Amino acid sequence: MSAVPRLADATWSEVADAAALHLVVPLGSCEQHGPHLPLDVDTRIAEAAAERLVDRRDDLTLGPTISVGASGEHSGFPGTLSIGSEVLELVVIELARSADHFASVVVVNGHGGNVDALVRAARVLESDGRRFCHLNCHVPGSDPHAGWGETSILLHLAPEVVRMERAEIGVMKPWSEIGGRVVAEGFAAVSPNGVLGDPTRAAAADGERLLAELVDRLSLEMAGWTDD
């Protein structure tokens, strides 16, 4: 168990007294996830993964969540909020610069649209001499967006927020075929219901397994970086 499991619950003196801590920051989004999932899917998954990572090591502390990211491609759907890639980059940079007491800052990212900002932020922070990395909550073998994978994980984490009676099959093409069009024209131009994949076959047991596999992978990636 970490000496400071959750930063927001600690006092400054408890943080000062702890041995070198790595600050783990969940990063999500507020964007459409089809007619059946809530807008904070990416945030919930990032938080769940980050919490489980912190539970595994005594040198990690869970930082505050950044719950709105770069989601401009989803702007055609009501409810989606976005601060844009440039602003997100600056937010991450300034947050990491303020975290000098910590051994490093590790962002656990739940949304693919945030990656460009994180890559650019990492370059700036590296040039500053700060230790920073980001880990992405991509689930291997899952469909791209609001499909079987994400729906299954939400059925495991928070079944009360999943509207399975509204679940619809979306576009079934791989991201490699449609990603360029999504970026250029927006998500609504590719998938009118906001889904890429088939959420109708989702199951909580699959979600539990997928989340465990995700955390195992992120844990290995983090160990390879923090122990370097």
C-alpha distance (Angstrom), angle and dihedral (degrees) to the residues before:
residue distance angle dihedral
M1 . . .
S2 3.78 . .
A3 3.80 117.8 .
V4 3.82 85.2 -129.0
P5 3.83 107.0 27.9
R6 3.80 94.3 174.3
L7 3.78 121.3 22.4
A8 3.80 95.5 -151.1
D9 3.81 90.8 59.3
A10 3.82 94.3 51.6
T11 3.78 132.0 85.8
W12 3.79 121.2 -127.8
S13 3.80 90.6 -108.7
E14 3.81 91.7 54.4
V15 3.78 89.5 52.9
A16 3.81 90.5 47.5
D17 3.81 92.0 50.0
A18 3.81 94.5 49.9
A19 3.78 121.4 94.6
A20 3.80 117.1 -107.8
L21 3.79 106.4 -46.1
H22 3.79 130.2 -162.6
L23 3.81 112.0 -140.8
V24 3.82 112.5 -133.7
V25 3.82 113.5 -159.0
P26 3.82 120.8 -171.4
L27 3.80 113.5 -143.1
G28 3.78 121.5 -166.9
S29 3.79 140.3 147.2
C30 3.78 143.6 -116.1
E31 3.79 102.1 -130.4
Q32 3.77 141.5 126.3
H33 3.78 118.3 -77.7
G34 3.77 101.5 -177.6
P35 3.81 127.3 -78.0
H36 3.82 92.7 -61.8
L37 3.81 107.6 48.6
P38 3.82 131.1 64.5
L39 3.79 123.5 -109.4
D40 3.82 93.5 -109.1
V41 3.82 98.6 61.1
D42 3.81 94.1 120.5
T43 3.80 91.5 47.2
R44 3.81 92.9 50.0
I45 3.80 92.2 50.1
A46 3.82 93.4 46.1
E47 3.80 91.1 48.9
A48 3.81 93.0 47.7
A49 3.80 92.0 49.6
A50 3.81 92.9 45.8
E51 3.81 92.9 48.3
R52 3.80 91.1 51.7
L53 3.80 91.7 48.4
V54 3.81 91.0 52.3
D55 3.81 90.0 49.3
R56 3.79 89.7 58.9
R57 3.81 99.5 55.4
D58 3.78 136.6 42.8
D59 3.81 94.2 -147.3
L60 3.82 96.5 63.2
T61 3.78 131.1 84.8
L62 3.79 126.5 -168.9
G63 3.79 111.9 -120.8
P64 3.81 129.7 -161.0
T65 3.79 117.9 -66.9
I66 3.80 122.6 -111.3
S67 3.78 98.3 -145.5
V68 3.81 102.6 178.9
G69 3.78 119.5 58.4
A70 3.80 140.6 156.2
S71 3.81 105.9 -46.0
G72 3.78 104.1 144.0
E73 3.79 92.4 133.0
H74 3.83 88.4 66.9
S75 3.81 95.6 50.5
G76 3.80 92.2 111.5
F77 3.81 89.7 73.3
P78 3.82 122.4 76.0
G79 3.81 115.2 -112.0
T80 3.78 97.2 30.1
L81 3.81 113.9 130.0
S82 3.80 125.9 -169.7
I83 3.80 136.9 178.1
G84 3.80 92.4 -167.7
S85 3.76 131.3 -119.6
E86 3.82 97.3 -83.1
V87 3.80 94.2 51.2
L88 3.81 91.8 44.6
E89 3.80 89.6 52.4
L90 3.81 90.5 54.1
V91 3.81 92.6 45.7
V92 3.80 91.4 53.9
I93 3.80 92.9 44.7
E94 3.79 94.2 50.7
L95 3.79 93.3 43.3
A96 3.80 90.6 52.6
R97 3.79 92.2 45.3
S98 3.80 89.4 54.6
A99 3.81 91.3 52.6
D100 3.80 98.6 73.4
H101 3.81 92.9 132.5
F102 3.81 89.4 66.1
A103 3.79 126.6 80.5
S104 3.81 89.9 -127.9
V105 3.77 144.7 -25.1
V106 3.81 118.5 -116.4
V107 3.81 118.3 -170.9
V108 3.81 115.7 -156.0
N109 3.79 102.2 -155.2
G110 3.79 123.5 -158.3
H111 3.83 100.4 179.7
G112 3.79 127.6 66.7
G113 3.80 92.3 -150.3
N114 3.81 89.3 66.6
V115 3.79 95.1 60.3
D116 3.81 98.9 87.8
A117 3.81 91.1 53.8
L118 3.80 91.1 48.0
V119 3.80 93.2 49.9
R120 3.81 91.3 51.6
A121 3.79 92.2 44.8
A122 3.80 90.0 51.4
R123 3.81 91.1 55.7
V124 3.80 92.0 52.0
L125 3.79 93.6 46.0
E126 3.79 91.8 47.3
S127 3.80 89.1 53.7
D128 3.82 87.0 51.3
G129 3.79 89.4 56.0
R130 3.81 93.3 -114.3
R131 3.79 125.5 138.2
F132 3.79 110.5 -121.1
C133 3.78 136.7 150.3
H134 3.78 138.9 164.2
L135 3.79 128.6 -141.7
N136 3.80 119.1 -157.6
C137 3.81 123.1 -140.8
H138 3.78 95.4 -139.0
V139 3.80 111.6 152.0
P140 3.83 110.4 -144.9
G141 3.79 113.2 -130.2
S142 3.80 93.2 17.6
D143 3.79 126.1 121.8
P144 3.82 116.4 -102.4
H145 3.81 106.1 -106.4
A146 3.83 137.8 6.3
G147 3.79 91.0 -18.9
W148 3.79 134.7 116.1
G149 3.81 96.5 -47.3
E150 3.79 102.3 49.0
T151 3.79 92.7 37.3
S152 3.80 91.3 51.5
I153 3.81 92.1 50.1
L154 3.82 91.2 49.9
L155 3.81 90.5 48.2
H156 3.81 86.2 56.5
L157 3.81 97.3 42.9
A158 3.81 103.1 35.6
P159 3.82 113.9 -1.7
E160 3.79 90.6 171.5
V161 3.82 91.5 70.9
V162 3.83 96.1 50.4
R163 3.82 116.3 95.0
M164 3.80 98.3 -157.6
E165 3.79 91.1 170.0
R166 3.82 86.6 67.0
A167 3.80 96.8 45.4
E168 3.80 113.3 126.2
I169 3.78 133.7 -178.6
G170 3.78 110.3 -107.9
V171 3.79 134.7 -169.4
M172 3.81 108.3 -33.9
K173 3.80 99.1 -159.3
P174 3.84 120.4 113.9
W175 3.81 119.6 -103.8
S176 3.80 89.7 -113.2
E177 3.82 88.7 67.7
I178 3.79 100.4 42.7
G179 3.82 106.6 23.3
G180 3.78 94.5 93.0
R181 3.78 92.1 53.2
V182 3.81 92.0 47.3
V183 3.80 90.1 54.6
A184 3.80 93.5 45.2
E185 3.81 101.2 40.2
G186 3.79 106.0 17.6
F187 3.77 132.8 -105.6
A188 3.80 96.1 -81.2
A189 3.81 90.9 61.1
V190 3.80 89.7 60.5
S191 3.81 103.0 34.0
P192 3.82 118.0 22.0
N193 3.81 92.5 -166.8
G194 3.82 93.5 45.3
V195 3.80 95.5 -117.5
L196 3.79 130.4 122.2
G197 3.79 106.2 -173.0
D198 3.80 138.4 8.3
P199 3.81 116.2 -58.8
T200 3.79 92.9 170.3
R201 3.82 91.3 83.2
A202 3.81 94.9 50.6
A203 3.81 120.5 129.3
A204 3.80 134.2 -176.0
A205 3.82 91.9 -127.6
D206 3.80 89.6 57.4
G207 3.79 89.3 48.9
E208 3.79 92.9 52.5
R209 3.80 90.3 51.7
L210 3.81 94.2 45.0
L211 3.80 92.4 50.1
A212 3.81 92.1 48.3
E213 3.81 90.8 50.3
L214 3.80 90.3 47.6
V215 3.80 93.3 51.3
D216 3.81 91.3 47.0
R217 3.80 90.0 54.2
L218 3.79 94.2 45.4
S219 3.79 90.3 47.7
L220 3.79 90.9 55.4
E221 3.81 91.3 47.1
M222 3.78 91.5 49.4
A223 3.80 92.8 47.8
G224 3.77 90.6 51.0
W225 3.79 90.1 53.2
T226 3.82 105.0 36.3
D227 3.80 93.4 43.0
D228 3.81 93.7 48.1
